[in-house]
Amino acid sequence: MLEKETIDLERTVIVGIVTQKQSEEKLKEYLDELEFLTVTAGGQVNKRFSQKMEKPNPKTFLGTGKMEEINLYTREHNISTVIFDDELSPSQQKNISKILDCKILDRTNLILDIFAQRAETSYARTQVELAQCQYLLPRLSGMWTHLERQKGGIGLRGPGETEIETDRRIVRDRIALLKEKIKVIDKQQGVQRGNRGAMVRVAIIGYTNVGKSTLMNLVSKSEVFVEDKLFATLDTTVRKVVIKNLPFLLSDTVGFIRKLPTQLIESFKSTLDEVREADLLLHVVDISHPEFEHHIESVNQILEDIKASDKPQIMVFNKIDAYKHLEIEEDDLMTEKTNRHNTLEEWKTTWMSKLGSNNTLFISARNKENIEEFKEKVYENVRQIHITRFPYNKFLYPDYHDAVEKESADDEEDEI
């Protein structure tokens, strides 16, 4: 008889701070995201802790009183992991581990852990391992506290290296090896991209968990892994897509996130090369998320970091079926109207109208709403790039409506 396996979720608490730059509302939003990350990694959030400070404590991130409160809670409720919303310095991590008798993680460590779980291909695993090694190197000393007794003295003098030096050397050697491996793979990926010829390249980009892979599957009829979790996609998928008779390459890329660790941007250079070398970007946004405007800012910031912000973009506002606006009662004179009270129609008249009707789309990839309009806009944009590149091919690819009419005329002839 097969035994039923039960997976125990790790009991965790999450910690953040309110500063001059980070309001309480912003912190709540960040902690919501951190909780989603924790659930994705296989944890269960039992409590949230926050503290108002001018700036993080350089020694322990939080004040001593708050640290003692967290220590008391973790002991009473059998908490195994404490997760901090910001990246901790090696010394902060070391000092906190002396106070709290449990596992200490920060946002970077958590994201790296999720990436390690989700990496499928050899290339993605190499990229994640490199980022993990770079994160680990300055933190090795805190992980080997039993070596603090290694002070030298009788019988311990002479040449050679302490265990911590040995470990640092092993990690440095590993980093050098992984960088060489990535160079080779980058070269292969570059050759692959070069072999794709002069076809127009379109990249789907956006914040994590906004529906990029669902859209990819819908348009390219492929089977890209989709799940309602953060970072379900790590490996770039490239498919040849034909709309009417116009072929182009469509690539699904890794989702972006706020406070993305710098090690990951460096490690995922080749994945981001798909974005750099694209001719057109489809920027997918989850409009049903209350903070979707901040998501757009984060993605645009990363595009600037990788020098890809000047590329033509179509803003694709996805999940219109899940969008719900807050309502104000007619007799309510106290509540002030904010962006969250906007209906979809009202949103279209805000800053979105300045983007131009040709560069904005409102769709639902899951329910296949407005997909015909999506195909039309992508077709027209790709066609424009194609005929700029190959002016003599212009007659091969008519306007979208002409192509539709031609297609229906051909179908009628076939029936006759």
DRENMIBA-201834 format. One line per 2 residues: number of its first residue (from 1); for each residue x, y, z of C-alpha. Coordinates in pm, 1 decimal, m for minus. Layout:
// DRENMIBA-201834
NUM) X Y Z | ... $
// end
This chain:
// DRENMIBA-201834
1) 0.0 0.0 0.0 | 132.6 341.8 m94.4 $
3) 184.4 581.9 193.3 | 27.4 922.9 153.3 $
5) 302.1 1183.6 166.5 | 219.4 1507.1 345.1 $
7) 436.2 1809.2 274.2 | 477.9 2035.8 574.8 $
9) 503.5 2402.6 482.3 | 782.3 2594.1 656.8 $
11) 645.8 2822.2 928.1 | 780.0 3172.6 860.8 $
13) 746.4 3535.5 966.4 | 821.6 3828.4 735.8 $
15) 981.7 4157.9 837.7 | 993.2 4506.3 680.1 $
17) 1051.8 4867.4 780.4 | 873.2 5199.1 723.5 $
19) 1123.6 5473.6 631.8 | 1105.9 5824.1 483.9 $
21) 1133.4 5670.4 138.0 | 895.4 5379.7 207.5 $
23) 547.0 5462.1 343.1 | 324.7 5219.7 538.4 $
25) 108.5 5166.2 228.7 | 417.0 5087.0 17.7 $
27) 547.0 4849.0 286.0 | 213.1 4662.5 295.6 $
29) 233.9 4620.3 m81.0 | 596.0 4494.9 m59.6 $
31) 507.7 4253.4 222.4 | 210.7 4121.0 19.7 $
33) 455.4 4045.6 m261.0 | 705.1 3893.1 m15.8 $
35) 426.7 3669.4 120.2 | 344.2 3553.9 m234.3 $
37) 716.1 3481.9 m288.0 | 724.1 3284.1 39.7 $
39) 419.8 3076.7 m60.8 | 578.4 3013.4 m402.5 $
41) 895.9 2889.6 m228.3 | 691.8 2652.5 m8.4 $
43) 646.7 2854.8 310.2 | 352.9 2964.9 522.8 $
45) 352.6 3317.8 665.4 | 232.7 3321.6 1028.7 $
47) 289.7 3688.6 1112.8 | 425.4 4017.2 977.3 $
49) 653.0 4248.4 1174.3 | 726.6 4610.3 1084.2 $
51) 899.2 4906.1 1247.8 | 917.3 5278.5 1174.0 $
53) 1277.9 5392.0 1139.1 | 1468.2 5673.9 971.4 $
55) 1701.2 5418.0 813.1 | 1780.1 5047.9 873.5 $
57) 1998.1 4970.3 1175.3 | 2345.1 4893.7 1026.7 $
59) 2401.2 4618.8 1286.4 | 2072.9 4430.8 1312.2 $
61) 1845.4 4597.1 1047.7 | 1577.3 4651.7 1318.9 $
63) 1597.0 4804.7 1667.4 | 1691.8 4581.9 1963.4 $
65) 1339.4 4592.3 2114.1 | 1174.6 4473.2 1791.2 $
67) 1440.6 4201.3 1746.8 | 1362.8 4075.8 2099.2 $
69) 988.9 4072.4 2015.9 | 1055.2 3864.9 1701.7 $
71) 1284.2 3632.1 1902.6 | 1009.7 3574.4 2160.6 $
73) 745.8 3508.0 1891.6 | 966.7 3262.6 1695.8 $
75) 1034.9 3057.1 2011.4 | 672.0 3050.6 2126.2 $
77) 525.3 2959.7 1785.3 | 796.8 2722.7 1661.5 $
79) 893.1 2945.4 1363.0 | 1169.9 2798.0 1145.8 $
81) 1246.3 3093.4 913.4 | 1251.5 3473.8 938.3 $
83) 1244.2 3655.3 602.0 | 1348.5 4021.2 565.9 $
85) 1206.7 4234.5 284.6 | 1537.6 4403.6 196.2 $
87) 1880.3 4260.5 120.2 | 2080.5 4213.6 441.1 $
89) 2452.7 4286.0 450.0 | 2679.9 3995.2 559.1 $
91) 2741.6 4160.8 899.6 | 2366.4 4219.0 957.2 $
93) 2295.8 3854.6 874.3 | 2567.5 3740.9 1116.5 $
95) 2444.1 3967.1 1400.2 | 2078.4 3870.1 1352.6 $
97) 2164.0 3496.6 1356.6 | 2324.3 3548.8 1698.7 $
99) 1992.8 3687.5 1832.6 | 1741.8 3464.1 1648.9 $
101) 1777.2 3088.3 1677.5 | 1633.5 3009.4 1333.1 $
103) 1704.6 3041.7 960.7 | 1754.9 3402.4 840.0 $
105) 1669.8 3485.8 477.8 | 1637.2 3810.8 286.0 $
107) 1441.3 3894.1 m30.3 | 1740.0 3819.9 m257.8 $
109) 1800.0 3479.7 m100.0 | 1431.3 3392.3 m134.1 $
111) 1417.9 3490.4 m503.2 | 1734.5 3288.3 m570.6 $
113) 1576.0 2987.9 m396.3 | 1263.4 3010.5 m616.3 $
115) 1482.0 3042.4 m925.1 | 1675.7 2730.1 m817.5 $
117) 1345.3 2538.9 m784.5 | 1216.0 2653.2 m1123.0 $
119) 1534.9 2619.9 m1334.7 | 1471.1 2344.2 m1589.6 $
121) 1746.4 2364.5 m1850.3 | 2119.1 2326.7 m1790.7 $
123) 2162.5 2692.6 m1890.8 | 1908.8 2825.8 m1638.8 $
125) 2062.4 2608.3 m1363.3 | 2410.1 2745.2 m1445.4 $
127) 2280.3 3104.1 m1433.3 | 2109.1 3049.1 m1096.9 $
129) 2413.1 2872.3 m946.9 | 2638.0 3161.2 m1052.0 $
131) 2405.4 3414.1 m887.2 | 2390.6 3198.5 m571.0 $
133) 2771.2 3168.9 m552.0 | 2813.3 3546.2 m594.2 $
135) 2559.0 3601.9 m316.0 | 2724.5 3341.4 m92.4 $
137) 3088.9 3451.9 m123.0 | 3084.9 3753.9 114.9 $
139) 2858.1 3565.9 357.8 | 3075.3 3256.6 409.0 $
141) 3226.4 3378.2 737.0 | 2885.7 3391.8 903.0 $
143) 2810.4 3035.0 800.1 | 3116.3 2885.5 966.2 $
145) 3088.0 3011.3 1323.8 | 3244.7 2690.0 1456.8 $
147) 3573.3 2811.6 1304.4 | 3593.1 3105.7 1543.9 $
149) 3790.8 2877.3 1776.7 | 4057.5 2845.5 1506.6 $
151) 4293.3 3099.6 1663.4 | 4632.1 2936.7 1596.9 $
153) 4872.9 2852.2 1879.1 | 5074.0 2536.5 1951.9 $
155) 5039.0 2279.7 1677.9 | 4835.2 2508.3 1454.5 $
157) 5106.3 2743.1 1328.7 | 5273.5 2729.4 990.6 $
159) 5184.2 2771.4 625.2 | 4850.8 2665.9 481.8 $
161) 4506.4 2817.5 495.0 | 4221.6 2812.4 743.2 $
163) 3901.4 2632.8 647.6 | 3723.9 2960.0 570.5 $
165) 3998.6 3055.3 322.1 | 3968.1 2711.4 163.3 $
167) 3593.1 2759.0 123.6 | 3634.9 3106.0 m24.1 $
169) 3883.8 2968.7 m275.0 | 3645.8 2682.1 m368.1 $
171) 3357.8 2928.5 m422.3 | 3578.8 3166.9 m626.0 $
173) 3697.3 2876.2 m842.4 | 3335.8 2768.0 m889.3 $
175) 3235.3 3123.0 m992.5 | 3521.4 3134.4 m1247.6 $
177) 3415.5 2794.0 m1386.2 | 3047.8 2893.8 m1413.5 $
179) 3139.8 3222.4 m1585.8 | 3339.2 3028.1 m1845.0 $
181) 3047.6 2787.1 m1892.5 | 2807.1 3078.6 m1938.1 $
183) 3044.7 3241.0 m2191.9 | 3030.4 2922.6 m2401.4 $
185) 2648.6 2904.1 m2374.7 | 2617.4 3278.2 m2453.9 $
187) 2819.6 3218.1 m2767.5 | 2590.5 2928.6 m2867.1 $
189) 2280.4 3137.7 m2795.3 | 2428.0 3423.0 m3002.0 $
191) 2482.7 3184.9 m3294.3 | 2124.7 3055.9 m3256.7 $
193) 1989.2 3410.0 m3262.3 | 2206.0 3487.4 m3565.5 $
195) 2072.3 3178.7 m3747.2 | 1718.8 3308.7 m3715.3 $
197) 1795.6 3533.5 m4008.1 | 1621.7 3860.6 m4073.5 $
199) 1282.8 3762.4 m3928.1 | 1119.5 4025.5 m3709.4 $
201) 1167.2 3943.9 m3339.0 | 896.2 4019.2 m3085.5 $
203) 956.2 3972.4 m2710.5 | 683.0 3941.2 m2445.4 $
205) 799.4 4124.0 m2132.1 | 638.9 4229.8 m1805.6 $
207) 620.2 4187.3 m1431.2 | 611.9 3834.2 m1292.8 $
209) 272.8 3653.7 m1289.6 | 91.8 3888.7 m1531.6 $
211) m0.9 3623.4 m1791.3 | 290.7 3637.1 m2038.8 $
213) 309.3 3258.8 m2087.0 | m71.4 3228.8 m2119.6 $
215) m59.6 3486.8 m2399.1 | 236.9 3306.5 m2557.5 $
217) 45.5 2975.1 m2557.1 | m261.6 3140.6 m2705.9 $
219) m79.1 3311.9 m2993.5 | 180.8 3046.3 m3076.3 $
221) m31.1 2738.1 m2987.1 | 262.4 2603.3 m2785.0 $
223) 268.8 2437.5 m2442.6 | 469.0 2675.4 m2219.5 $
225) 436.8 2593.3 m1846.4 | 176.7 2818.4 m1682.0 $
227) 98.1 2846.6 m1310.3 | m43.9 3115.1 m1081.0 $
229) 286.7 3157.2 m899.6 | 578.7 3397.3 m927.0 $
231) 855.3 3302.3 m1172.1 | 676.1 3004.6 m1333.7 $
233) 888.3 3083.2 m1643.9 | 1267.9 3097.6 m1620.2 $
235) 1379.2 2967.9 m1957.9 | 1320.3 3184.3 m2262.8 $
237) 1090.0 3012.0 m2511.9 | 1110.9 3121.6 m2876.7 $
239) 842.6 3020.8 m3128.4 | 780.9 3102.7 m3492.1 $
241) 434.7 3258.3 m3519.0 | 239.2 3332.0 m3837.0 $
243) m48.7 3584.0 m3830.5 | m232.1 3564.1 m4163.7 $
245) 71.3 3506.2 m4389.4 | 324.5 3716.2 m4194.8 $
247) 585.9 3512.1 m4003.4 | 780.3 3647.2 m3703.1 $
249) 957.6 3514.6 m3392.1 | 787.7 3547.1 m3054.0 $
251) 984.0 3495.1 m2731.0 | 849.1 3453.3 m2376.8 $
253) 1094.9 3592.1 m2119.1 | 1151.1 3570.0 m1744.0 $
255) 926.6 3804.8 m1542.5 | 1070.3 4111.1 m1369.3 $
257) 1016.9 4203.9 m1004.3 | 1086.5 4502.0 m778.6 $
259) 1416.9 4496.8 m589.3 | 1549.1 4239.5 m838.8 $
261) 1891.1 4121.4 m714.7 | 2177.7 4265.1 m920.5 $
263) 2342.1 3920.0 m933.3 | 2039.8 3791.7 m1125.3 $
265) 2049.8 4070.3 m1385.4 | 2416.0 3982.2 m1449.5 $
267) 2354.4 3605.4 m1452.8 | 2050.3 3622.8 m1679.9 $
269) 2235.0 3832.3 m1938.0 | 2159.3 3592.8 m2223.3 $
271) 1788.7 3571.5 m2134.1 | 1775.6 3950.7 m2132.8 $
273) 1961.5 3954.8 m2466.3 | 1634.2 3829.3 m2618.0 $
275) 1481.8 4157.4 m2500.7 | 1781.0 4365.3 m2615.8 $
277) 1776.7 4215.2 m2965.0 | 1398.3 4229.0 m3012.1 $
279) 1248.1 4461.8 m3272.7 | 920.3 4502.5 m3084.8 $
281) 828.9 4459.7 m2715.9 | 486.4 4346.4 m2596.3 $
283) 472.0 4487.6 m2242.5 | 207.3 4276.2 m2062.7 $
285) 46.8 4434.3 m1753.1 | m191.4 4273.3 m1503.6 $
287) m450.2 4554.3 m1485.8 | m645.5 4370.2 m1213.6 $
289) m352.7 4416.4 m970.6 | m404.2 4725.0 m748.6 $
291) m41.1 4834.3 m793.8 | m4.3 4774.2 m1166.9 $
293) 132.6 5127.4 m1223.4 | 428.1 5051.7 m992.8 $
295) 483.6 4728.7 m1186.2 | 508.8 4928.4 m1510.4 $
297) 765.9 5160.3 m1346.1 | 973.5 4861.1 m1226.7 $
299) 977.4 4700.2 m1571.9 | 1067.8 5031.5 m1739.8 $
301) 1351.3 5077.8 m1489.0 | 1497.5 4733.8 m1570.1 $
303) 1461.4 4809.4 m1943.7 | 1667.5 5123.3 m1883.9 $
305) 1927.0 4922.5 m1688.4 | 1972.3 4680.4 m1979.6 $
307) 1959.5 4966.8 m2235.1 | 1641.2 4848.7 m2408.6 $
309) 1404.4 5134.6 m2318.1 | 1416.5 5294.1 m2665.2 $
311) 1249.4 4997.7 m2840.1 | 895.3 5025.9 m2980.2 $
313) 641.0 4892.9 m2728.3 | 278.9 4783.2 m2731.4 $
315) 120.8 4802.6 m2384.9 | m100.0 4495.0 m2338.3 $
317) m330.9 4536.1 m2037.5 | m424.4 4177.2 m1952.4 $
319) m681.0 4020.5 m1712.7 | m958.8 4271.8 m1788.0 $
321) m1204.0 3996.2 m1684.6 | m1061.9 4006.5 m1328.5 $
323) m1055.0 4387.8 m1298.3 | m1271.2 4524.8 m1016.1 $
325) m1285.9 4893.4 m921.0 | m1377.9 5031.3 m580.5 $
327) m1718.2 5194.8 m563.7 | m1826.7 5505.7 m372.8 $
329) m2182.7 5517.1 m243.4 | m2392.2 5809.6 m373.2 $
331) m2447.5 5947.4 m22.8 | m2078.8 5907.0 73.8 $
333) m1932.1 6257.1 74.9 | m1619.7 6175.4 277.5 $
335) m1438.7 5924.1 57.6 | m1200.9 6086.2 m188.3 $
337) m1190.8 5937.9 m536.7 | m857.2 5771.9 m622.6 $
339) m723.9 5570.1 m917.2 | m864.8 5254.3 m759.2 $
341) m1217.9 5390.4 m817.5 | m1156.9 5418.4 m1194.1 $
343) m1353.6 5193.3 m1425.4 | m1175.7 5046.6 m1729.4 $
345) m1331.5 5314.0 m1949.8 | m1205.9 5587.9 m1715.8 $
347) m856.1 5436.8 m1716.4 | m852.5 5460.5 m2096.1 $
349) m892.8 5838.5 m2071.9 | m599.6 5884.1 m1827.6 $
351) m227.1 5871.6 m1915.3 | m304.3 5557.9 m2119.7 $
353) m468.4 5774.2 m2387.7 | m134.6 5954.9 m2438.5 $
355) 27.6 5627.1 m2547.1 | m191.3 5627.3 m2859.9 $
357) m461.7 5378.7 m2958.9 | m210.7 5186.4 m3175.1 $
359) 11.9 5118.7 m2874.1 | m245.5 5008.3 m2614.7 $
361) m459.0 4696.0 m2590.1 | m704.3 4566.4 m2331.4 $
363) m738.6 4187.6 m2341.6 | m805.3 3874.0 m2138.8 $
365) m568.7 3598.6 m2252.7 | m746.4 3335.5 m2041.5 $
367) m1097.3 3417.7 m2172.5 | m968.2 3506.9 m2522.3 $
369) m1126.8 3854.4 m2513.0 | m1013.3 4108.5 m2777.9 $
371) m759.7 3861.1 m2918.8 | m852.4 3951.4 m3277.7 $
373) m769.0 4317.5 m3204.2 | m441.4 4201.6 m3042.2 $
375) m346.2 4004.2 m3355.2 | m433.1 4300.8 m3576.7 $
377) m211.1 4544.8 m3384.2 | 80.6 4300.6 m3363.7 $
379) 41.8 4224.7 m3737.7 | 43.5 4595.2 m3833.3 $
381) 348.8 4670.4 m3616.3 | 545.4 4367.0 m3737.2 $
383) 445.2 4441.6 m4097.9 | 574.0 4799.9 m4061.7 $
385) 912.3 4675.7 m3932.9 | 926.0 4410.2 m4207.1 $
387) 856.5 4644.2 m4500.3 | 1105.9 4897.4 m4361.6 $
389) 1364.1 4620.3 m4368.5 | 1249.6 4469.6 m4700.5 $
391) 1072.2 4742.5 m4905.9 | 1036.7 4511.3 m5209.4 $
393) 829.2 4260.9 m5009.0 | 558.9 4514.2 m4933.9 $
395) 303.4 4361.0 m5174.3 | 337.0 4018.5 m5001.0 $
397) 190.5 4146.8 m4675.4 | m120.4 4363.7 m4726.0 $
399) m302.6 4556.0 m4450.9 | m461.4 4333.4 m4188.0 $
401) m819.0 4396.0 m4309.1 | m716.0 4327.5 m4671.0 $
403) m547.5 4004.8 m4553.9 | m868.4 3901.7 m4371.6 $
405) m1081.2 3974.0 m4680.8 | m838.0 3782.8 m4903.1 $
407) m846.2 3488.4 m4661.6 | m1227.2 3477.5 m4653.3 $
409) m1239.2 3505.5 m5036.3 | m996.5 3211.7 m5065.6 $
411) m1212.7 3009.1 m4825.6 | m1523.4 3077.0 m5036.7 $
413) m1339.6 2965.0 m5354.0 | m1233.5 2642.5 m5179.0 $
415) m1596.4 2571.9 m5082.4 | m1711.1 2620.8 m5445.0 $
// end
